[in-house]
């Protein structure tokens, strides 16, 4: 009798527990007929606090008056943001994220940028190569290669996708180089090989910069350099170039995203110009949020 009771009880628990668990994790699906704010708790899901896009988004919140309805920007990391996005999309839930391109989030998920009529994010960005003062005379070979380094969004995306699929970044970089040898040859054409000379690149460990920094590092290695790459926060990265602690970085999103540091350290670095054009930064939502197409719509 006791035994039977226990079986019935555990059976009941098995029925009830998943339902309870389900209740706590399941958020509501996006409802186009409801105001958006309450559906997402007036929250924009962001990334690491130091990122330029976080500062720009704070400005955007003010510019669009979203602060008046208590919209807030949640700090996390790219990995946490994309995992939250992944879950939201799986369940057709509403979500507003800080988005940028090139990034695999736009390849992997059906998301769209929100229009930005007040131009808080600027229309498009380029990514510049920044080197320390004196690099040109100390390491003319590396300087030339860094100066010539440029590629397209699609190139960067293909490296990012491989890394996102689990490939080691240096392997993904080597693979891209192998498949784009003609382009790489243009960067190194006529440049003398060196013999183990040390060079240090600093970068912020964003997916895009992991891709570009590894590609440049591998090209420099093939040219005889002994390359160190070191990831750090954005401010120390700029400081490392300004103080000659590092030689170069290829991570300067401009004119907006890295503006603060670009201005702060002006005169203490050489700007070799864009290595990639047509990048973009803004707010993004899943495409099924059909009536949210502009940042203005967040107030609706
Ligand atoms: N990002 C990607 C960076 C630059 C590269 C847009 C997240 C940022 O500073 O916001």
Boltz pocket constraint, residues with backbone or C-beta under 6 A from the ligand:
constraints:
  - pocket:
      binder: B
      contacts: [[A, 47], [A, 50], [A, 51], [A, 52], [A, 53], [A, 54], [A, 100], [A, 206], [A, 208], [A, 251], [A, 253], [A, 257], [A, 258], [A, 281]]
      max_distance: 6.0
